[in-house]
Amino acid sequence: MARYSIAWMPGDGIGNDVMEAARIVLDAMKFDAEYVPCDIGWEFWCKEGNALPERTVAALQKTTCGLFGAITSKPQDDAVRELSPELKDKKLTYFSPIVKLRQMFNLHTNLRPCKSYPGNPLNYRGTAQTNPDGRDVLIDQVIFRENTEGSYGGVEFFPLPEAVYTALCANPKMKPWKDKGLENVALSTRIVSKQGCSNICRQAFEYAKKTGRSRVTLVEKPNVLRETGGLMTRIFRAMSEEYPGIRADEANIDAICMWMFKNPQDYSVLVAENMFGDIVSDLCAGLVGGLGFAPSANLGDKYAVFEPTHGSAPKYAGQYKVNPVAMLLTVKMMFDWLNETEKAIRLESAVARVIKEGTVRTYDMGGSAGTLDVAREVARHAS
């Protein structure tokens, strides 16, 4: 019997391509696991009206953790349009299956490391980034994104129901929207809790303490989002007093997009609510070569799902041309979570070596190698 049971979820588009690359490396490293195929993604929305079938949820509950490729998500009108004809009149509502997984399994922490590996021609090369001898200054940032609340909570309305409007009318600022006609008004919420804010801030400070990092930066917008941003900011400031050896500072989401572009090496650990964490982590990924180098982990107290941060890129699906490094670094994060420390170090070292040697590169790095070519080269060094 295998030591681990891994929910195997390729998802959509290039998800299958990069997961195949991951399997090459996992097998070469003799990882002791069984892989449980799980249905998830756009195909199942179109055929069944559910992108996360109940059979998949049941399967995940019996596994150690999940490994996920990529997901396709589209606006509601497009989602309904692509349903099978017999499902179109059932008033089904599309909801991202990965967001649903995060909420269903309380995967409260989204951990997104972004590191510039030596030799990567796509590393950001601003003037503040280069030493006099021409070597890149290492960017090594880790984003802690609250994963179940905020703007991605899924509490939305269109048109705006009278009952919802009435409930909100304690705030006189709502009146202009009724004058526009509630049938013309859409509402998305940004709901945060003390528990959610406290948990993600704690995770960030504890990580900094454990890994010897000296700075934690809160990314928010409390001068405009006064209640939700204000709650997160107050909790962050109070908690920072428990970590006197760590510099705690704050930045508005718009401002940090400029500051990180100018001096990304100044930042180490960043913490944010759901949407702002999503935004700033894509910026960080851009500084280290793009989403092809950006892994992530959805972490809960008892379960975790690991996924690269890139999308499904349907135009490349099945061509095996995309960069699998994000997926392979995601596997490294899975090893970390499983306390397979030696395997995690060995895999990251192999990835770093392949990047530095530069003989096997996908198109985005100026090479002609395919997805599986890179995987096989990493496997050769990791096995």
N, C-alpha and C positions, 0 to 999 in steps of 0.2 A: 504493500500500500504506500502511495506517495506521501511525502511529508506535508505537502501543501496542496490545496485545491484552489485553482485560480479561475475565476469567472472570465471567460474569453469573449470579448465584445468588440469585434472589428468595427461595427457601426456602418458608416456610409463612406462613399467615395474612396479616397486614398487610405481610409482606415484599414482596409484589408491589406493594402500594399505595405504599410509600415508595421502592421502586426505580423505579417509574414517575415519581415526583416527581424523583428523582435524574437520570433520563434527560432530563427537560425542561431542567434546569439545565445538564447536560453539553452538550447539543446547542446551547443558547443561547450557551454560552461557546466553541463551536466546538472542543471537545476532540478532538484527532486520534486516534481510537481505533476499533477494531472490538470489538464486544461478542459474546462467545462464550457462547451459552446453555448452562447446566450444570444437570443434574438433581441435586437434593439435598433432603432433608427427609422429613417424615412420610409423605407420599403414597407415596414410593418404599420406605419401610419396610413399609408396609401391603401394597403390591402385589408387591414383590420380596424383602422380607426384608432389605433393605440400604438404609439412609438415605443412604449415600454410595457410589453405584454405581461400579464400576471405570472405566466410560467417563468419568465425571466426573473421577476422579483423573488419567486419561490426558490429558483436555482441559486440566486445570489445569497440567500439566507443560509445556504448549506456550504458556502465556500469560505476560504480564508480571507480573500480580498479579490478585487476585480482589476482587470487590465483592459483599457478601452482605447479604441483607435481614433475615431473622429465622428462628428455628427453633422448632419445637414438640418438647419432650421430655417424656416421661411415665415413671412408674415401670414396672418390668419387667412386672408382672402386667397392667397396662393395655396395655402395648405388645404383648404376646402376644395379648391378647384382641382387638385391632384388626387383627391379621394376616388376610390372605386365608385362607379355610378350608383351601386346599391346602398352606399353609405352617405351620399351627399345630402339627403333629406333628413338625416338623423340629428342635426344640430350639434355635431361633434366639435369640440374645441381643441386645437393643437396646443400642446404644452411640451417644452423641451424635455426629452427624457433624461438628460444628464442633470438638469436642474431638479427634476422630480426625484432622481436618485439621491441627490445631495440632501433634499428635504426629508425624504422617506427614511433614509438611514442616518439622519442627523450628522452628515459629513460637514461639520461646522467650520473647518479650517481648510482653506485652499492655499497650499504652499507652492510658491513659484520662484525657484532660483534662476538667476540669469548670470552667466559667467562667460567672460571672453577668454577663449582658449588660444594660447600662442599659435601663430601660424594661420589663423582664420583670416582670409582676405576681406571678410565682411565685417570685421570688428570696426566699431566707430573710430574715426581718426581725426577728430577735432584737434585744434591746437593744444588744448589742455590735456590731450590724451597721449601725447608722444614724448618720451624722454629724449634728451639730446642725442643719444646714440641711435635713435630711431625705433627703439622697442616700444611696443604698445604698453601702456599702463593697464594693469589688470582691472577689469570691472567685475565685481563680485557682489551682486545684490540679491537679496531674498525678500520676496513680497509675501506678506501674510494678509490674505483677503478673506473677510468674513463671507461665508459661503451659503448661508440659508436665509438671510434676511435682506434688508435694504430694498433697492429699486428692482431687484430680480425676484422678489417674493411672489410675484404672479397675481397680486390682488389688483385687478384692473376692471374698468367698466366702459362700455360704449354700446348704446348711448348711456348717459348718466341716469340711473334710476332715481325717481322722485324721493324714495326712501333714503337713499344715500345722500342726496342733496340736502334733505331736511335734517339728517343727522349732522351734517357739516355746517349748518346754518348758524351755529353758535359763533362762527367766525364771520364777521360782516364782509370780509374780502370775497366771500363766495357769491355775493349778489350779482356781479357783472356776468357770471356764467349763466345764471338763470335767465338774464335778459337776452342772452344769445340763443336761448332755446335748448333745453336739456337734451333734446334729440340730436343736437349738433356738438355735444361736449363729450370728450373722452377723458378718462381719469386713470392715471397710473399712480400707485402709492409708493412711498419710501418709508417702510416700517422697520424700526430697529428697537431692540430691547436692551435693558441694562445687562441682562445675562449674555446676550450676543456680543455686545461691545466689550464687556469685561473679559469674556473668553478669548476673543481674538487679540486684544491688547496683551493679555497674560501670556498667550502663546508666543507673541513676538518678543516680549521682554525675556521670557525664559529661554528662548532660542538664543538670543544675544548673549545671555549670561553663560549658557552651556558651551557656546562655540567661541567665546572670547571676543565677541564683537562689541564695539564701544559706542554705537549710535543706533537709536531707533527713531524713525521719523513717522509721524502721523500725517496721512494725506486726507484732507477733508475740505469742507467749504462752510464753516460755521457762521461766517459773516452774512451768508445768504440763507442757507438751510439751518436756521437758528435753533430749531428744536432737535431735529435728528443729528445734525452736525454738532450742535452744542452738547448733546448728551455724550456722544463719542469723545469729544474733546475734554469734557470734565472728567470722565472716567480715565482717559489716558493720562491726564495731568496728575490725578490723585495716585494712580498706580505707579507712575514714574518715581515717586518718592520712596517706593519700596526697593528701588534699584539705583542707589546713589552713585554707583560706579559707571553707570551707562548714561551717556548724553541723550536726553529726550527733547526733540524739537518738533515743530509742526509746520506744515506747508499746505497752502490751498492747492487743489488739484490742477488749476490752470497754471499757477506759478511754478509748480514743481516740474511741469512739462518743459518749461524753459530752463530751469536750473539744472535739471538732470541732463539736458542736451548740452549745456555748457560745461558742466563739471560732474559727470556721472560717477567718477571714482570717489567722490566725496560721500556718497550714500552707501549704506550697508544693509540695514533691515528697515523695511517700510511696512506700515500697517494701514489698512483701509477697509471701509465697508465694501459691499459686494460690487457695485458698479464702478466706483473709483478704483478699486483694486484691479478690476478687469482692464480699465483704461491704462493705468500706470504700468501694469505688467507687460502690456503690449509695447509700450514705450521702451521699457527695459530690454525686452527681447530685440527690438530694433537696434539697440546699441551694441548687441553682441552677435549680430548676424542675421536676425530675423526669427520668425516663428519656427523655422526648421531647427533651431537650437534651444527651444524653450519647453522644458518638461513641466509637469505639475502633479500634485497629489491632492486628492480630496480626502481629508482625514477626519474620522470620527473617534469616539472613545473606544469602539470595539471593531470597527470595520473601516476599510479604505478602498477607494477607487483611484487608479492611477491613469493619467491621460496626458498626451502632449497637448499644448495649448493651441495648436494650429487647427484650422477647419478641415472640411472634407474635400475641398478642391476638386469638385466633380469632373472638371475638364481634364484632369490628369489621372483620373481613376483607371487602374488597370495598366497604366503605362510603365509603372515601376521606374519613374524618373525623379520622384521627389526625395528630398533629404530625410533620411530616417534618424538623424542624430537626436532630435527631440524625443522620439519614441524610445531610443536606446537609453537616453538619460532618464527617461521616465521609469524604465525597468530598473535603473540604478536606484531610483528613489523607492521603488518597491522593495528592493533588497535591503535598503536602510531600515524601512519600516518593519521588515521581518527579522531584523537584527542579523542579517547575513552580511556582516560588515566586510569580511574579506572579499566576498563576491562583488560588493558595491565598489570597493576601492579598485579591484582588478578591472571591472568594466569601465569605470570612468577613466582610468589610466589608459585603457585601450582606445577609447574614444579620443582622448586628448592626443595620443600618439598618431592616430590616423589623420586627425586634423593637422597636426604639426608637420607630418611627413608630406602631406599634400599630393600624394601620387594617385589616390583614389578619391575623386570628388564628384559630387553631383553637379548638375547644370548651374544651380544658383551660386556655386563657388567657382564657376568658370571651368568646370571639368565636364567629362562626358560619361562618367560612370553612372550605373543605375542604382536604384534603391537597394537591391539585394547584393550588388557588388560591394557597396559600403558595409553592409551588414556582415558579409563574409570576411572582409578585411578586419573589421573590429573583432569578429569571432576568432580569427586566427591569432590575434594578439591577446585576447582575453582567456582563451582556453588553455 
